[in-house]
């Protein structure tokens, strides 16, 4: 049996842990001593459920992920620099989980989407920076029912359109959880939640987005806790049955504090709304209920 397993391993040429380096080569086996040059080069040499580690600083290129995988660049500068295309595309199976950690994903103003989650069960993004994309910095649109995306300690800045968009296919629900995420200086919307979206936000910032800080439509469900929505065109906008719940939120310094035409906004009564140029008044509810 041991001999058979060895033969299978040699035949598929995959390892549970592979390596990339700024001075690697994709003809290498992606081992610790003979690393690959790009994430795309390492992907077919890494077994499903395995991990690609970054040895040293470098630019490792765009990649499409079709299986459970971890890409980990903890402690080094790992760039995904693209022009006119997507940075990282996740097109995985219905039970697959993907983790991206420590990446600097840059679109140079012409990149399309920084991370596009097209299919797969779970996407986790940790300690990343995403900038310079002309459609979306992060796009959650998984065709997998009840797909989930978890984003933490991540900065999205200077997108030439939208920062984060969650837009599931018709009839599909996607959930997005943001913790310690900053979305700043988008030309349009910081966060847009479309029909089929469930969004849970804690300890996050949406600021200096020229359009709207946080936007929901079509029965999207949004909760915001201990976060700041400031210096946007509109702070929070809700349309077509979208519902938002707020607790310990600062909505300050926006041109328009709220636009809730067709949506429902609920407050726990401990939010601050001040300095908005349209004169939005403080939320004074002492219990959950429409304002």
C-alpha positions in Angstrom: 0.0 0.0 0.0 2.8 2.4 0.8 4.4 1.8 -2.6 1.0 2.5 -4.3 0.6 5.8 -2.5 4.1 6.9 -3.5 3.4 6.2 -7.1 0.1 8.2 -7.0 1.9 11.1 -5.4 4.6 11.1 -8.1 2.0 10.8 -10.9 -0.1 13.8 -9.9 3.0 15.9 -9.0 1.2 17.7 -6.2 2.3 18.6 -2.7 0.3 19.7 0.3 2.6 22.7 0.8 4.3 24.6 -2.0 6.5 27.8 -2.1 6.9 30.8 -4.3 9.7 33.3 -4.4 10.5 36.6 -6.1 13.6 34.8 -7.6 11.8 31.5 -8.2 11.0 29.7 -11.5 7.7 28.1 -12.5 9.6 25.1 -14.0 10.6 24.2 -10.5 8.6 21.8 -8.3 7.7 24.7 -6.0 9.5 23.1 -3.1 11.1 25.0 -0.3 14.5 24.8 -2.0 13.2 25.1 -5.5 10.3 27.6 -5.4 8.0 28.7 -8.2 7.8 32.3 -9.5 4.0 32.8 -9.6 0.8 31.8 -7.8 -0.5 30.5 -11.2 2.6 28.4 -11.5 2.3 26.9 -8.0 -1.5 26.3 -8.2 -1.4 23.0 -10.3 1.5 21.7 -8.2 -0.4 22.2 -4.9 -2.9 19.5 -3.8 -6.5 20.5 -3.0 -6.7 21.6 0.6 -3.0 22.5 0.5 -1.1 25.8 1.0 1.0 28.1 -1.1 3.5 30.0 1.1 5.5 33.1 0.0 9.2 32.9 0.9 10.3 36.5 0.1 9.1 39.7 -1.4 7.9 39.7 -5.0 5.1 40.1 -7.5 3.4 36.8 -8.0 0.8 37.6 -10.6 -2.9 37.0 -11.2 -4.4 33.6 -10.4 -7.6 31.6 -10.8 -8.4 29.3 -7.9 -10.5 26.2 -8.6 -10.1 24.2 -5.4 -9.7 24.5 -1.7 -6.4 26.3 -1.1 -4.6 28.7 1.2 -2.3 31.4 -0.1 -0.3 32.8 2.8 2.2 35.7 2.6 2.5 36.4 6.3 5.6 38.6 7.0 6.6 39.4 3.4 5.5 41.8 0.7 3.5 39.7 -1.8 2.1 41.6 -4.7 -0.6 40.7 -7.2 -0.2 43.5 -9.8 -2.5 43.5 -12.8 -3.7 45.7 -15.6 -6.9 45.3 -17.6 -7.8 42.0 -15.9 -8.9 40.5 -12.5 -6.4 40.0 -9.7 -7.6 36.8 -8.0 -10.6 34.8 -9.3 -12.1 32.2 -7.0 -14.1 29.7 -9.1 -14.0 26.8 -6.8 -16.3 23.8 -6.1 -19.5 23.8 -3.9 -17.7 22.5 -0.8 -14.4 24.3 -1.3 -12.8 26.8 1.1 -10.2 29.4 0.1 -8.0 31.5 2.4 -6.0 34.5 1.2 -3.7 36.1 3.7 -1.2 39.0 3.6 -1.6 40.0 -0.1 -1.2 43.4 -1.7 -3.5 43.4 -4.8 -3.1 46.3 -7.1 -5.1 47.1 -10.2 -3.2 50.2 -11.5 -6.5 51.9 -12.3 -7.3 49.5 -15.2 -7.7 46.2 -13.3 -11.3 45.0 -13.3 -11.8 43.2 -9.9 -9.3 42.8 -7.2 -10.8 39.6 -5.8 -13.8 38.0 -7.6 -15.6 35.3 -5.6 -17.5 33.5 -8.4 -18.1 30.1 -6.8 -17.1 28.1 -3.8 -18.5 27.7 -0.3 -16.2 29.9 1.8 -13.7 32.7 1.1 -11.6 34.2 3.9 -9.5 37.3 3.3 -7.1 38.4 6.1 -4.6 41.2 6.4 -4.8 42.2 2.7 -4.7 45.5 0.8 -6.7 46.0 -2.4 -6.4 49.2 -4.5 -6.8 50.7 -8.0 -9.5 48.5 -9.6 -12.0 50.1 -12.0 -15.0 47.9 -11.2 -14.8 46.4 -7.8 -12.0 46.0 -5.2 -13.8 42.9 -3.8 -16.7 41.2 -5.6 -18.8 38.6 -3.7 -21.0 36.9 -6.3 -20.8 33.1 -5.6 -23.1 30.8 -7.5 -22.9 28.4 -4.5 -26.0 28.6 -2.4 -25.3 30.0 1.1 -21.7 30.9 0.3 -19.9 32.9 2.9 -17.1 35.4 2.7 -15.1 36.6 5.8 -12.9 39.7 5.5 -10.8 40.9 8.4 -8.1 43.5 9.0 -8.1 44.5 5.4 -7.8 47.9 3.6 -9.6 48.7 0.3 -8.6 52.1 -1.1 -8.7 54.2 -4.2 -10.9 52.0 -6.4 -12.0 54.0 -9.5 -15.6 52.6 -9.0 -16.8 50.5 -6.1 -15.0 49.2 -3.0 -16.9 46.1 -2.1 -20.0 44.7 -3.9 -22.0 41.6 -2.9 -24.2 40.6 -5.8 -25.3 36.9 -5.7 -27.0 35.3 -8.7 -30.8 35.4 -8.7 -32.2 33.1 -6.1 -28.9 32.6 -4.3 -27.9 34.0 -0.9 -24.4 35.1 -0.1 -23.2 36.2 3.4 -20.4 38.7 3.9 -18.8 39.4 7.3 -16.5 42.3 7.7 -14.4 42.8 10.8 -11.8 45.6 11.1 -12.1 46.5 7.4 -11.5 50.0 5.9 -13.1 51.0 2.6 -11.9 54.5 1.6 -11.7 56.8 -1.3 -13.8 54.8 -3.8 -15.0 56.9 -6.7 -18.5 55.5 -6.3 -19.8 53.3 -3.5 -17.8 51.9 -0.5 -20.0 48.9 0.1 -23.0 47.9 -2.1 -25.3 45.0 -1.0 -27.7 43.7 -3.7 -30.6 41.3 -3.5 -29.7 38.0 -1.8 -27.1 39.7 0.4 -26.6 39.3 4.1 -23.9 41.6 5.4 -22.6 41.8 9.0 -20.1 44.6 9.8 -18.1 45.3 13.0 -15.3 47.7 13.8 -15.0 48.9 10.3 -14.7 52.3 8.4 -16.3 53.6 5.2 -15.0 57.0 4.5 -14.3 59.4 1.6 -16.3 57.4 -0.9 -17.6 59.9 -3.4 -21.0 58.1 -3.9 -22.3 56.3 -0.9 -20.6 54.8 2.1 -22.9 51.8 2.6 -25.7 51.0 0.1 -28.4 48.4 0.2 -31.2 47.5 -2.2 -33.7 44.7 -3.0 -34.2 43.2 0.5 -30.5 43.1 1.3 -30.0 42.7 5.1 -27.2 44.8 6.7 -26.1 45.1 10.3 -23.5 47.6 11.4 -21.9 47.5 14.8 -19.1 49.7 16.3 -18.2 51.3 12.9 -17.8 54.6 11.2 -19.5 56.0 8.1 -18.0 59.4 7.4 -17.1 62.0 4.8 -19.0 60.2 2.0 -21.4 61.6 -0.6 -24.2 59.8 1.2 -23.6 58.0 4.5 -26.2 55.2 4.3 -28.6 54.5 1.5 -31.4 51.9 1.5 -33.8 51.2 -1.4 -36.4 48.6 -2.5 -36.9 46.9 0.8 -33.4 46.8 2.1 -33.1 46.7 5.9 -30.2 47.9 8.0 -29.7 47.7 11.8 -27.3 50.0 13.6 -25.6 49.9 17.0 -22.8 52.2 18.2 -22.4 53.6 14.7 -21.0 57.1 13.9 -22.6 58.6 10.7 -20.7 61.9 10.6 -19.6 64.5 8.1 -21.3 63.1 5.1 -22.9 65.4 2.5 -26.1 63.5 3.1 -26.5 61.4 6.2 -29.2 59.0 5.1 -31.3 58.2 2.1 -33.8 55.5 3.0 -36.3 55.8 0.2 -38.0 52.4 0.1 -35.7 50.9 2.8 -36.0 50.4 6.6 -33.4 51.6 9.0 -33.4 50.4 12.6 -31.4 51.9 15.5 -30.5 50.6 19.0 -30.4 54.2 20.2 -26.7 54.5 20.8 -25.6 55.9 17.4 -24.1 59.3 16.6 -25.2 61.2 13.6 -23.8 64.7 13.4 -22.0 67.0 11.1 -23.8 65.8 8.0 -24.4 68.7 5.6 -28.1 67.8 5.1 -28.7 68.3 8.8 -29.4 64.6 9.7 -30.3 64.6 13.4 -28.9 62.3 16.1 -30.6 58.9 16.5 -32.2 58.8 19.9 -34.1 55.6 19.9 -33.7 53.6 23.1 -34.7 50.3 21.5 -34.7 48.5 18.2 -37.2 50.1 15.9 -37.6 52.2 12.8 -36.3 55.7 13.0 
